[in-house]
């Protein structure tokens, strides 16, 4: 099926694009991070999620492939060998996709159950919460504050209806303020949405080690960015981390799907404290240097993605050509395999070629129509004049089961209003 090849190619190219951007971000980011450019690196990390989820490179190559002679006129044409491998890859990917989807659905159910255990906080906590909301620019009522016996540390949960859950215990006003600032900064940064996107990249790209790395980096950098912003609001990093350390002494590791907690484990907390101390020593980057750093990261990333995409297109064309030549020599898979090129003036019925097929076999036609957007009928005709066809206006792929041993021909009926050229391949299984 032609759609199987296109979907497989779209997934692989999307994973390749996201991975390329992540590699650029990782190595360039190591230099920029030491100079205090977190304000660039964190938004760019969010942008990478878009390229892990949207088939930008595939759409660009597929569109450009129609007009690039060096790619044989169009990319992602199937051959019998490519079709077999694409279908096998689609089955394997589908199994992994369903496994990961079931896992995250079960986690979402667990989150929902945890949210049901919430208890509204007392009036004093609510008043402090509203005060902190106004202080950092979060509309009162957009996020709810509740307590729960089922959470070991404070955390914010819920995409559409966010709620901050606090462990049921006594808090000092200063300590509670630090906690609320931390969780509300997560809300302002839209960190739960970023974690949801990262989880989706893992569901789709479960086979890609860079997708796993991306999720790990998102977990880490959402906390780095939150600490940086929260310390700026509090004005005293020492008091801020003292509040977190006190909570760390009362609970073990805490990690939940689609949540942002005060801390996950003591090892990571030590890393956060160390990083914040290093950032406090750095001077804030000048605006001009920030712009240049941002442009450098963008330029290197764009160039890398373009190079990788073009190399991938060339590799696909090479595989296509090689499997075409091999298939012509195959005696086990095909009865015959040939190319087609038909020019059909407007209001004409054109027949091309003559080939034999036996009952039980299948005749497959695939290719493209130029100019695209001109609807024509494409199919096969038996010796007695019986025809079977599909309507297409761009790329086409269709399998016609052979119900009777006969001699067949490829047909094109054009009533689109302009002359069209139909090219591609036809084979018999």
C-alpha positions as CSV (number, residue, x, y, z in Angstrom):
1,X,0.0,0.0,0.0
2,X,1.3,3.4,-0.9
3,X,0.1,5.0,2.3
4,X,2.2,2.5,4.3
5,X,5.4,3.7,2.6
6,X,4.5,7.3,3.1
7,X,3.6,6.9,6.8
8,X,6.7,4.8,7.4
9,X,8.8,7.4,5.6
10,X,7.1,10.3,7.5
11,X,7.8,8.7,10.9
12,X,11.4,7.9,10.1
13,X,12.1,11.4,8.7
14,X,10.4,13.1,11.6
15,X,12.4,11.1,14.1
16,X,15.6,11.9,12.1
17,X,14.7,15.7,12.0
18,X,14.0,15.8,15.8
19,X,17.1,13.8,16.6
20,X,19.3,16.1,14.4
21,X,18.0,19.2,16.2
22,X,18.5,17.6,19.6
23,X,22.1,16.7,18.7
24,X,22.7,20.3,17.7
25,X,21.0,21.6,20.8
26,X,23.0,19.3,23.0
27,X,26.5,20.0,21.8
28,X,26.0,23.8,21.1
29,X,24.0,24.0,24.3
30,X,26.9,22.7,26.4
31,X,28.9,25.8,25.4
32,X,26.0,28.2,25.7
33,X,24.9,26.8,29.1
34,X,28.3,27.5,30.6
35,X,27.8,31.1,29.6
36,X,24.3,31.5,31.1
37,X,22.1,31.3,28.0
38,X,19.3,29.2,29.6
39,X,16.8,31.7,28.3
40,X,17.7,30.5,24.8
41,X,18.2,26.8,25.4
42,X,15.0,26.1,27.2
43,X,12.6,27.6,24.6
44,X,14.6,25.9,21.9
45,X,14.1,22.6,23.7
46,X,10.4,23.2,23.5
47,X,10.7,23.9,19.8
48,X,12.3,20.5,19.3
49,X,9.1,18.8,20.4
50,X,7.3,20.3,17.4
51,X,9.8,18.7,15.0
52,X,9.6,15.4,16.8
53,X,5.8,15.4,16.3
54,X,5.2,17.1,13.0
55,X,6.5,15.6,9.7
56,X,8.0,18.9,8.4
57,X,10.9,17.3,6.5
58,X,8.7,14.6,4.9
59,X,6.2,17.2,3.7
60,X,9.0,19.4,2.3
61,X,10.7,16.5,0.5
62,X,7.5,15.1,-0.8
63,X,6.4,18.4,-2.2
64,X,9.8,19.2,-3.7
65,X,10.2,15.6,-5.0
66,X,7.5,16.2,-7.6
67,X,9.7,18.8,-9.3
68,X,13.2,17.6,-8.8
69,X,14.6,15.5,-11.8
70,X,17.5,14.3,-9.7
71,X,15.1,12.4,-7.5
72,X,13.4,10.7,-10.5
73,X,10.5,13.2,-10.5
74,X,8.9,12.1,-7.2
75,X,10.0,10.6,-3.9
76,X,8.6,7.8,-1.9
77,X,7.4,5.7,-4.9
78,X,7.0,2.1,-3.9
79,X,8.6,-0.9,-5.4
80,X,7.5,-4.4,-4.4
81,X,10.6,-4.8,-2.1
82,X,10.1,-1.4,-0.5
83,X,6.4,-2.2,0.0
84,X,7.2,-5.4,1.8
85,X,9.7,-3.8,4.1
86,X,7.5,-0.8,4.8
87,X,4.6,-3.1,5.7
88,X,6.8,-5.1,8.1
89,X,8.2,-2.0,9.7
90,X,4.6,-0.6,10.1
91,X,3.5,-3.7,11.9
92,X,6.5,-3.6,14.3
93,X,6.1,0.1,14.9
94,X,2.4,-0.4,15.5
95,X,3.0,-3.0,18.2
96,X,5.4,-0.7,20.0
97,X,3.0,2.3,19.5
98,X,0.1,0.4,21.1
99,X,2.3,-0.9,24.0
100,X,3.5,2.7,24.8
101,X,0.0,4.1,24.4
102,X,-1.5,1.5,26.8
103,X,1.2,2.4,29.3
104,X,0.5,6.1,29.2
105,X,-3.2,5.6,29.2
106,X,-2.9,3.6,32.4
107,X,-0.7,6.3,33.9
108,X,-3.3,8.9,33.0
109,X,-5.9,6.8,34.8
110,X,-3.6,6.7,37.8
111,X,-3.3,10.5,37.8
112,X,-7.0,10.8,37.5
113,X,-7.5,8.6,40.6
114,X,-4.9,10.6,42.5
115,X,-6.8,13.9,41.6
116,X,-10.0,12.4,43.1
117,X,-8.3,12.2,46.5
118,X,-7.9,16.0,46.7
119,X,-9.1,18.0,49.7
120,X,-9.6,21.8,49.6
121,X,-7.0,23.6,51.6
122,X,-7.9,25.8,54.6
123,X,-8.8,29.5,54.2
124,X,-5.3,30.7,55.3
125,X,-3.5,28.6,52.6
126,X,-6.0,29.8,50.0
127,X,-5.5,33.4,50.8
128,X,-1.7,33.0,50.6
129,X,-2.1,31.1,47.3
130,X,-4.2,33.9,45.8
131,X,-1.6,36.4,47.0
132,X,1.2,34.5,45.3
133,X,-0.8,34.1,42.1
134,X,-1.2,37.9,41.8
135,X,2.5,38.4,42.7
136,X,3.7,36.3,39.8
137,X,1.0,37.1,37.3
138,X,-1.2,34.0,37.3
139,X,-4.9,34.7,37.2
140,X,-6.7,33.8,40.4
141,X,-8.8,30.7,39.7
142,X,-6.8,29.4,36.8
143,X,-5.1,26.9,39.1
144,X,-6.6,25.3,42.2
145,X,-4.9,24.5,45.5
146,X,-5.7,21.3,47.3
147,X,-4.3,18.7,49.7
148,X,-4.0,15.0,49.3
149,X,-2.8,12.1,51.4
150,X,-1.6,10.3,48.3
151,X,1.2,12.7,47.3
152,X,4.6,12.6,49.0
153,X,5.7,16.0,47.8
154,X,4.0,19.1,46.4
155,X,3.2,18.8,42.7
156,X,1.0,20.4,40.0
157,X,-1.1,18.1,37.9
158,X,-3.8,18.3,35.2
159,X,-3.5,19.8,31.7
160,X,-6.9,21.5,31.2
161,X,-7.8,21.9,34.9
162,X,-4.4,22.3,36.7
163,X,-4.4,21.7,40.5
164,X,-1.5,22.0,42.9
165,X,-1.6,19.1,45.4
166,X,0.1,19.5,48.8
167,X,0.9,16.6,51.2
168,X,-1.4,16.9,54.2
169,X,0.9,18.5,56.9
170,X,1.7,21.8,58.6
171,X,3.7,24.5,56.6
172,X,5.3,27.7,57.6
173,X,4.2,30.7,55.6
174,X,7.6,31.2,54.1
175,X,8.0,27.6,53.2
176,X,4.6,27.4,51.6
177,X,5.2,30.5,49.6
178,X,8.4,29.0,48.1
179,X,6.4,25.8,47.2
180,X,3.6,27.7,45.6
181,X,6.0,29.9,43.6
182,X,7.8,26.9,42.3
183,X,4.6,25.1,41.2
184,X,3.0,28.2,39.7
185,X,6.2,28.9,37.7
186,X,5.7,25.4,36.2
187,X,2.3,26.5,35.2
188,X,3.5,29.7,33.7
189,X,6.1,27.8,31.7
190,X,3.5,25.4,30.4
191,X,5.7,22.6,31.6
192,X,2.9,20.0,31.8
193,X,2.1,20.6,28.1
194,X,5.8,20.2,27.3
195,X,5.9,16.9,29.2
196,X,2.8,15.7,27.5
197,X,4.4,16.5,24.1
198,X,7.6,14.7,25.2
199,X,5.5,11.7,26.2
200,X,3.9,11.7,22.8
201,X,7.3,11.8,21.1
202,X,8.1,8.6,23.0
203,X,4.9,6.9,22.0
204,X,5.5,7.6,18.4
205,X,9.3,7.2,18.4
206,X,9.7,4.4,21.0
207,X,12.4,2.9,18.8
208,X,14.5,6.0,18.7
209,X,17.1,6.4,21.5
210,X,17.1,10.2,21.0
211,X,13.4,10.3,21.8
212,X,14.2,8.7,25.1
213,X,17.0,11.2,25.6
214,X,14.7,14.1,24.8
215,X,12.2,13.0,27.4
216,X,15.0,12.7,30.0
217,X,16.2,16.2,29.1
218,X,12.7,17.7,29.3
219,X,12.3,16.3,32.8
220,X,15.6,17.8,33.9
221,X,15.4,21.2,32.1
222,X,11.8,22.0,33.2
223,X,13.2,22.0,36.7
224,X,16.3,24.0,35.8
225,X,14.2,26.7,34.1
226,X,11.7,26.7,37.0
227,X,14.5,27.1,39.6
228,X,16.0,29.9,37.6
229,X,12.7,31.9,37.3
230,X,11.6,31.1,40.9
231,X,14.9,32.2,42.4
232,X,14.5,35.5,40.5
233,X,11.1,36.0,42.0
234,X,12.1,35.0,45.6
235,X,15.4,36.9,45.4
236,X,17.1,34.5,47.7
237,X,18.2,31.1,46.2
238,X,19.3,29.9,49.7
239,X,15.8,30.2,51.2
240,X,14.3,28.8,48.1
241,X,16.4,25.6,48.2
242,X,16.1,25.3,52.0
243,X,12.3,24.9,51.5
244,X,12.9,22.2,48.9
245,X,15.5,20.4,51.1
246,X,13.0,20.3,54.0
247,X,10.5,18.6,51.8
248,X,13.1,16.2,50.6
249,X,13.8,15.1,54.1
250,X,10.2,14.1,54.6
251,X,9.7,12.1,51.4
252,X,11.4,9.7,49.0
253,X,11.6,9.9,45.3
254,X,8.5,11.2,43.6
255,X,7.7,11.1,39.9
256,X,4.3,11.0,38.2
257,X,3.0,11.2,34.6
258,X,2.0,14.7,33.5
259,X,3.0,16.3,36.8
260,X,5.7,18.7,38.0
261,X,6.9,18.0,41.5
262,X,9.1,20.0,43.8
263,X,11.8,17.4,43.4
264,X,12.2,13.8,42.1
265,X,15.2,12.5,43.9
266,X,18.0,13.8,46.1
267,X,20.7,13.2,43.5
268,X,18.9,15.4,41.0
269,X,18.2,18.0,43.7
270,X,21.9,18.2,44.4
271,X,22.5,18.8,40.7
272,X,19.9,21.6,40.6
273,X,21.4,23.3,43.6
274,X,24.9,23.1,42.0
275,X,23.6,24.5,38.7
276,X,21.8,27.3,40.4
277,X,24.9,28.3,42.3
278,X,26.9,28.4,39.0
279,X,24.2,30.5,37.3
280,X,24.3,33.0,40.2
281,X,28.0,33.6,39.6
282,X,27.5,34.3,35.8
283,X,26.8,37.8,34.5
284,X,23.5,38.1,32.6
285,X,24.4,37.9,28.9
286,X,24.1,41.1,26.9
287,X,21.2,41.4,24.6
288,X,23.4,41.6,21.5
289,X,25.3,38.4,22.4
290,X,22.0,36.7,23.2
291,X,20.7,37.5,19.7
292,X,23.9,36.2,18.1
293,X,23.9,33.0,20.2
294,X,20.2,32.4,19.2
295,X,20.9,33.0,15.5
296,X,24.0,30.7,15.6
297,X,22.0,27.8,17.2
298,X,19.1,28.3,14.7
299,X,21.4,28.5,11.7
300,X,23.5,25.4,12.6
301,X,20.3,23.5,13.3
302,X,18.6,24.5,10.0
303,X,21.7,23.6,8.0
304,X,22.1,20.3,9.7
305,X,18.4,19.4,9.1
306,X,18.5,20.4,5.4
307,X,21.7,18.3,4.9
308,X,20.3,15.3,6.6
309,X,17.0,15.6,4.7
310,X,18.7,15.9,1.3
311,X,20.9,12.9,2.1
312,X,17.9,10.9,3.1
313,X,16.1,11.8,-0.1
314,X,19.1,10.7,-2.2
315,X,19.4,7.5,-0.2
316,X,15.7,6.6,-0.8
317,X,16.1,7.2,-4.5
318,X,19.2,4.9,-4.5
319,X,17.3,2.2,-2.7
320,X,14.4,2.7,-5.0
321,X,16.5,2.3,-8.1
322,X,18.4,-0.7,-6.8
323,X,15.2,-2.6,-5.7
324,X,13.7,-1.8,-9.1
325,X,16.6,-3.4,-10.9
326,X,16.6,-6.4,-8.5
327,X,12.9,-6.9,-8.8
328,X,13.1,-7.1,-12.5
329,X,15.4,-10.1,-12.0
330,X,13.3,-11.8,-9.3
331,X,11.6,-15.0,-10.1
332,X,10.1,-15.7,-6.7
333,X,8.1,-12.5,-6.1
334,X,6.9,-11.2,-9.4
335,X,5.6,-12.6,-12.6
336,X,6.6,-9.3,-14.3
337,X,7.5,-5.7,-13.5
338,X,7.7,-2.7,-15.9
339,X,7.6,1.0,-16.1
340,X,4.8,3.1,-17.7
341,X,4.7,6.5,-19.3
342,X,1.5,7.6,-21.0
343,X,0.5,11.0,-22.4
344,X,-3.2,11.5,-22.6
345,X,-4.7,14.5,-24.3
346,X,-8.0,15.9,-23.0
347,X,-11.1,13.8,-23.7
348,X,-9.2,10.7,-24.7
349,X,-9.0,7.1,-23.7
350,X,-5.5,5.8,-23.9
351,X,-4.4,2.1,-23.7
352,X,-0.8,1.1,-23.2
353,X,1.0,-2.2,-23.1
354,X,-0.2,-5.8,-23.1
355,X,0.5,-8.3,-20.4
356,X,-0.7,-11.7,-19.2
357,X,-2.0,-12.4,-15.7
358,X,-3.3,-15.6,-14.1
359,X,-6.3,-16.1,-11.9
360,X,-5.3,-15.5,-8.2
361,X,-2.6,-13.0,-9.0
362,X,-2.8,-9.2,-8.5
363,X,-1.9,-6.4,-10.9
364,X,-0.5,-3.3,-9.0
365,X,-0.2,0.1,-10.6
366,X,1.5,3.1,-9.0
367,X,3.0,6.4,-10.0
368,X,2.1,10.0,-10.4
369,X,0.0,12.4,-12.6
370,X,1.4,15.6,-14.0
371,X,0.2,18.3,-13.7
372,X,-1.2,17.4,-10.3
373,X,-4.8,18.3,-9.7
374,X,-6.1,17.0,-13.0
375,X,-8.5,14.1,-12.2
376,X,-8.2,11.1,-14.5
377,X,-9.3,7.5,-14.4
378,X,-6.5,4.9,-14.2
379,X,-6.9,1.2,-14.4
380,X,-6.7,-2.1,-16.4
381,X,-8.7,-3.5,-19.2
382,X,-9.2,-7.2,-20.1
383,X,-9.3,-8.6,-23.6
384,X,-13.1,-8.6,-23.6
385,X,-13.2,-4.9,-22.9
386,X,-14.0,-5.2,-19.2
387,X,-12.3,-2.4,-17.3
388,X,-11.6,-1.6,-13.7
389,X,-10.2,1.8,-12.6
390,X,-9.7,4.4,-9.9
391,X,-9.9,8.1,-10.0
392,X,-6.7,10.0,-9.1
393,X,-5.3,13.5,-9.5
394,X,-1.7,13.2,-8.2
395,X,0.0,10.1,-6.8
396,X,-1.8,6.8,-7.3
397,X,-1.4,3.2,-6.1
398,X,-4.0,0.5,-6.6
399,X,-4.0,-3.3,-6.5
400,X,-6.4,-5.1,-8.9
401,X,-7.0,-8.8,-8.0
402,X,-7.1,-11.0,-11.1
403,X,-10.2,-13.1,-11.2
404,X,-9.7,-14.6,-14.6
405,X,-6.6,-15.6,-16.6
406,X,-6.4,-13.2,-19.5
407,X,-4.4,-10.5,-21.3
408,X,-4.7,-7.1,-19.8
409,X,-3.6,-3.5,-20.7
410,X,-3.0,-0.3,-18.7
411,X,-5.6,2.4,-19.4
412,X,-6.0,6.1,-18.8
413,X,-9.2,8.0,-19.4
414,X,-8.7,11.8,-19.3
415,X,-11.6,14.3,-19.1
416,X,-9.8,16.8,-16.9
417,X,-9.7,19.6,-19.4
418,X,-6.0,19.5,-20.1
419,X,-3.4,17.1,-21.3
420,X,-1.8,14.9,-18.6
421,X,1.3,12.7,-18.4
422,X,0.9,9.5,-16.4
423,X,4.2,7.8,-15.3
424,X,5.0,5.1,-12.8
425,X,5.3,1.3,-12.6
426,X,3.1,-1.7,-13.0
427,X,3.7,-5.2,-11.7
428,X,2.0,-8.6,-11.3
429,X,2.2,-10.7,-8.2
